[in-house]
Amino acid sequence: MSDIPMPASPRAQRLLIVGAVAAGTSVGAKARRNDEEMEIVIYERDRDISYSGCGLPYFIGGTVPDADDLHPRDPAWFAKRYNIDIRTGHEVISADPAGRTLQVRDLSSGEVTTDRYDSLVLATGATSIIPPVPGVDLPGVFALRSVRDAEAIKGWLDDASPKQVVVVGSGFIGLEVAEQLVTSGIGVTLVERLPQVMPALDADMAFRVQEELERHGVTVRLNTSMAGLQGDTRVCGVRLDTGELIAAELVILAVGVRPNTDLARDLGVTIGETGAIAVDPSMRTNVEGVFAVGDCAESYSVITGRPLWRPLGSTANKMGRIAGDQITGGTTLEHRGILGTGIVRVFELAVGHTGLTETQARAEGFDPVVLHNTKPAHATYLGGKELTIKAVADRASGRLLGAQAVGPQGVDKRIDVLATAITFGATVADLFHLDLAYSPPFATTKDPVHYTGMALETAVRGRAPLISPTDLDERLARGEWIQIVDVRAAKDYAKGHLPGAVNIPLADLRRRVGELDPQVPTVTYCNKGVTGNAAQNVLLALGLAEVMNLSGGNSTYQTHTRQLQRATSLPSTIKPSHLPHVLFLCVHNAGKSQMAGALMRHLYGDRIVVTTAGTGPDDASARIVAELGASTAGEHPKAVTAAMLDAADRIILIGPDVQLNPPEPLADRVERWPIHDPADDGIEGDERTRNIRDQIANRVHALATELTS
Ligand SMILES: Cc1cc2nc3c(=O)[nH]c(=O)nc-3n(C[C@H](O)[C@H](O)[C@H](O)COP(=O)(O)OP(=O)(O)OC[C@H]3O[C@@H](n4cnc5c(N)ncnc54)[C@H](O)[C@@H]3O)c2cc1C
């Protein structure tokens, strides 16, 4: 007699589901709500079902004391509530699409049986990626995907009491685990292959997350991969690709997941370009009667319409409900794509994102307009703290493409409002008109979402263009002449300002506009952006040709500068004494050497040690000048000293009259940059300065490339 089950009634359809966590159980529950007669069986190879994978880091950290809190429902509950038969410890090992049957192994007895289906749903989820490096099987090395994984990690924490943990990978899971372990008093090193944490964000926003991690004692190691694990009977360290060994008595691998598609391939189901199962909006695969949902299934982008795979619980539940409805005769509930919206808590910050980042928008061929907007989450007199929203819009259509938000309050609400707006195709102009709830404990009269729309709208329409810190740096680095106007009070300017900025407070701007060249591109800035925009409007009204407001003002620029300095800083294994040391030296005065030095420092951070000086009138300088064979000693207080000459690997003499003939041993360290003085061609004033700066900028780039390559 065949072991294939016969239908309970002639009309009853048989629905088999593989996988019983988020997506699979959603399919079953929806199908049962629609169809009381359908036979519904879910096979699950693991022990646990319907659990919150998203809560696992909080169980590890002890915030959730009992793993049972993460999976309150068991097969008996599903049987009673939904008349669904969930068989745990049963693995589906193969499938026959022609006969519509599955081969199922009972993992406790080893017995293999055959089951038949009218509809089959693959809800097989995803598996943690385990990097194939030596030592990865050592005790004390874990990935985190299931309740069992979390229990094993918790057991290790209790038994081995590790003091040092390495978390490999800085996506959502790596960040959550790092936060929870640090909160439990354990030292954490976070190792990330990319140059930034949290790859779902743009690097500038991710840097804010990095600073928060470091502020709480996490050691962040970027641009480096795990090459292997060290230990005899248990892990004791992680070997990086730099050769460095980081001590660790526990290692958590959080380098990503891959979709479980073996069964789908067995069935002849098409795998999409993302590597997950290709489905249509009804969650059907290309094989008759076979559906796929959750982490194993591919989605598509609401913005571009292109395939997109973001394995998230939120999407898994939605897909499950859609498939359950379709299988039971529904026709209207269809998948409408995703934005990849996500949120994570990192110590005191909430970090959310939706839609395209600036980088992704460019890669998709958009011409993005970018705004950094820092505003209080609600009235400051009721304790409102600032959050920063980075929003990205399409210049051509004005459509909002994406947003990232970081802050201690109000991030979830803004990201969800913006995600809703993007879903319904809102333009940036639409944001201002949203009728959002306001009361001082919850928002500000104009919400950060409104401000985002207002500033982006004027930028998109070209009335008040924005420039991001990165774009400003790039234009300066290309040698472009841009006048930068700091419109804050003199005391704020004195505390710190953009390199090369002049200080004209907003109140003085109309009176002092003559100090600016109306034909030169101009950037205005204040602390966060609002006063910078007011100054921008004044200057445009007074006839300046091109005026841009610095996105996010000085505050965002300073974050950007810290990021740049961190990105350009050398690994800690390289001592400052090993850094190339350049002395820029002007004959007569230090103006050009300061120009070169400032540019070098600005662009290359602490990768190159820079000193600037001129040849001065004092005895020491006179001696050096004589040693160098210089024909003349100029007069400038920043005179070169013997120590400066000794320390420098390269001595760059800048100026029109570098008639120096240095003796050995200086000769091989001295290089001449003869700068042509445009005054010789009758070019004076700003244009002369601009011309000289361009000559210097080109040489600085060439030198830095040589020194850092
Ligand atoms: C630590 C962690 C934190 C997370 N945080 C968030 C978050 O904050 N927000 C969010 O939206 N998402 C989060 N996620 C992701 C979320 O948990 C997943 O998207 C969700 O679990 C996917 O559900 P699923 O049912 O598609 O797949 P899975 O949860 O992977 O379940 C698939 C099941 O199928 C079973 N299976 C596979 N093949 C077979 C077979 N041949 N036979 C029988 N059974 C089989 C597997 O054993 C597995 O139990 C997190 C995940 C983790 C691990």
The ligand as a Tripos MOL2 file, in Angstrom:
@<TRIPOS>MOLECULE
LIG
   53    58     1     0     0
SMALL
NO_CHARGES

@<TRIPOS>ATOM
      1 C1         19.6740   37.5490   14.5830 C.3       1 LIG1
      2 C2         18.6610   37.9630   13.5920 C.ar      1 LIG1
      3 C3         18.0920   39.2170   13.6890 C.ar      1 LIG1
      4 C4         17.1370   39.6170   12.7640 C.ar      1 LIG1
      5 N1         16.5790   40.8640   12.8810 N.ar      1 LIG1
      6 C5         15.5960   41.2330   12.0260 C.ar      1 LIG1
      7 C6         14.9420   42.4610   12.1840 C.ar      1 LIG1
      8 O1         15.2150   43.2100   13.1110 O.2       1 LIG1
      9 N2         13.9860   42.8060   11.2910 N.ar      1 LIG1
     10 C7         13.6130   41.9640   10.2710 C.ar      1 LIG1
     11 O2         12.7020   42.3090    9.5090 O.2       1 LIG1
     12 N3         14.2310   40.7750   10.1060 N.ar      1 LIG1
     13 C8         15.2010   40.3820   10.9560 C.ar      1 LIG1
     14 N4         15.8090   39.1750   10.8030 N.ar      1 LIG1
     15 C9         15.4520   38.3290    9.6470 C.3       1 LIG1
     16 C10        14.2380   37.4630    9.9150 C.3       1 LIG1
     17 O3         14.4210   36.7060   11.0650 O.3       1 LIG1
     18 C11        14.0660   36.5590    8.7120 C.3       1 LIG1
     19 O4         13.8300   37.3740    7.6030 O.3       1 LIG1
     20 C12        12.9040   35.6190    8.8770 C.3       1 LIG1
     21 O5         13.1410   34.6970    9.8870 O.3       1 LIG1
     22 C13        12.6860   34.8480    7.5730 C.3       1 LIG1
     23 O6         11.6960   33.9300    7.7520 O.3       1 LIG1
     24 P1         11.5480   32.6950    6.7710 P.3       1 LIG1
     25 O7         10.4060   31.9140    7.2770 O.co2     1 LIG1
     26 O8         11.4930   33.1520    5.3700 O.co2     1 LIG1
     27 O9         12.9090   31.8940    6.8720 O.3       1 LIG1
     28 P2         13.6600   31.2060    8.0920 P.3       1 LIG1
     29 O10        13.4610   31.9580    9.3390 O.co2     1 LIG1
     30 O11        15.0370   30.9750    7.6210 O.co2     1 LIG1
     31 O12        12.9280   29.8160    8.2270 O.3       1 LIG1
     32 C14        13.0450   28.8330    7.2400 C.3       1 LIG1
     33 C15        12.9030   27.4780    7.8870 C.3       1 LIG1
     34 O13        12.8620   26.5120    6.8660 O.3       1 LIG1
     35 C16        13.4640   25.3280    7.3520 C.3       1 LIG1
     36 N5         13.8770   24.5010    6.2180 N.ar      1 LIG1
     37 C17        14.7230   24.8330    5.2150 C.ar      1 LIG1
     38 N6         14.8510   23.8200    4.3440 N.ar      1 LIG1
     39 C18        14.0820   22.8150    4.8010 C.ar      1 LIG1
     40 C19        13.8170   21.5110    4.3450 C.ar      1 LIG1
     41 N7         14.3520   21.0310    3.2130 N.pl3     1 LIG1
     42 N8         12.9820   20.7380    5.0430 N.ar      1 LIG1
     43 C20        12.3970   21.1980    6.1950 C.ar      1 LIG1
     44 N9         12.6270   22.4290    6.6900 N.ar      1 LIG1
     45 C21        13.4520   23.2310    5.9950 C.ar      1 LIG1
     46 C22        14.6530   25.8480    8.1390 C.3       1 LIG1
     47 O14        15.0580   24.8940    9.1020 O.3       1 LIG1
     48 C23        14.0810   27.1050    8.7720 C.3       1 LIG1
     49 O15        13.6670   26.8810   10.0920 O.3       1 LIG1
     50 C24        16.7570   38.7460   11.7200 C.ar      1 LIG1
     51 C25        17.3390   37.4830   11.6250 C.ar      1 LIG1
     52 C26        18.2790   37.0870   12.5550 C.ar      1 LIG1
     53 C27        18.8830   35.7340   12.4490 C.3       1 LIG1
@<TRIPOS>BOND
     1     1     2 1
     2     2     3 ar
     3     2    52 ar
     4     3     4 ar
     5     4     5 ar
     6     4    50 ar
     7     5     6 ar
     8     6     7 ar
     9     6    13 1
    10     7     8 2
    11     7     9 ar
    12     9    10 ar
    13    10    11 2
    14    10    12 ar
    15    12    13 ar
    16    13    14 ar
    17    14    15 1
    18    14    50 ar
    19    15    16 1
    20    16    17 1
    21    16    18 1
    22    18    19 1
    23    18    20 1
    24    20    21 1
    25    20    22 1
    26    22    23 1
    27    23    24 1
    28    24    25 2
    29    24    26 1
    30    24    27 1
    31    27    28 1
    32    28    29 2
    33    28    30 1
    34    28    31 1
    35    31    32 1
    36    32    33 1
    37    33    34 1
    38    33    48 1
    39    34    35 1
    40    35    36 1
    41    35    46 1
    42    36    37 ar
    43    36    45 ar
    44    37    38 ar
    45    38    39 ar
    46    39    40 ar
    47    39    45 ar
    48    40    41 1
    49    40    42 ar
    50    42    43 ar
    51    43    44 ar
    52    44    45 ar
    53    46    47 1
    54    46    48 1
    55    48    49 1
    56    50    51 ar
    57    51    52 ar
    58    52    53 1
@<TRIPOS>SUBSTRUCTURE
     1 LIG1         1 GROUP 0 **** ****
